[in-house]
Amino acid sequence: MAASDNILLTIYSPEKVILEKMVCKVTLPGSKGSFMVLKDHAPLISSLEAGRIVFVSGGMTENVEIESGFVEIAFNKVIVCAEL
């Protein structure tokens, strides 16, 4: 994917910023099931359950384990507030 296909993923915990990175896709553990976010995703706010946030950046797949949280998706930004 081209750099223009990237979205900004930011993950916050109550204590600090865990991650701020340009990614090409991110999969989140939503309360109603896992869902994927790509560039130009519709605006959305969702609660998150325990699980993994999995994202791809530079061809590498990485993940962050969370206990709970919520996500806001808008304007090619994914902002996660989570308990780790």
N, C-alpha and C positions, 0 to 999 in steps of 0.2 A: 504494500500500500504506500502511496505517496505521503509525504509529510503533511500535505494539505488535507489528508483523510484522518488526521489525528484529532483527538479530543483531550481536554485537560482533566485529569483525574486528581482530586485532592481528597485525602483522608485525614480527618481530625479525630483525636481522642480528647477527652476532657483536659488532659495534661499538655498536649503538644500536637504539632503537625507531624503526622506519621509519614505522609508521602505527598509529593506534588510532582506529577510527571505527565508528559504527553504520551498518550497510548492510542493504539488503533482500535481496540475494543476492550470492554470490561464486562464481566459477568458478575452479577450481584445476587446474594441469597435473600430474595424478597419474601415477605410474610406469606404470600400466596403462591410462592414457587420461584425458582431461579429465573433470571431474565438477563438478556444481553443488551448492551448499549453500543451503538455504532454512531458514526458522524451523522448529524442532522436528525437525531432521535427526537421525538415529540417531547415537549416539556412534561415533567412527571415528578411527583413527590411520593415516596413509598417508605414504609417501615421495613426494616431488615431484621432477620433472625440470625441465630448462630450459624456460622458457616464460613466459607472462603470467598473473598473478593479476588477473582482471578482476572488478570489483565495481561495484554500483550503489548510490548514496547520494543522496538528494534529487533523484531523477530524472536524475542525471548519471552517466554511465559513465566509470570511471577504471581505470587498470591500473598494475601494478608488475611489471617484468621481474625474473625470478630465474634463477639458474644451477642450483640444486638446493636441497633442504631436506626438511622434513617438516611435517605438519599434525596437530593434535589438534582434534577437533570434539566438543563436549559442552555440554549445558545452554545452547544458543543462543550459544555462544562459539566462534569459529574462531581458533586460535592457530597462527601460522606461524613457524617458525624457518628462515631461508633465507640462502643465499649469494647476493649480488647480482652 
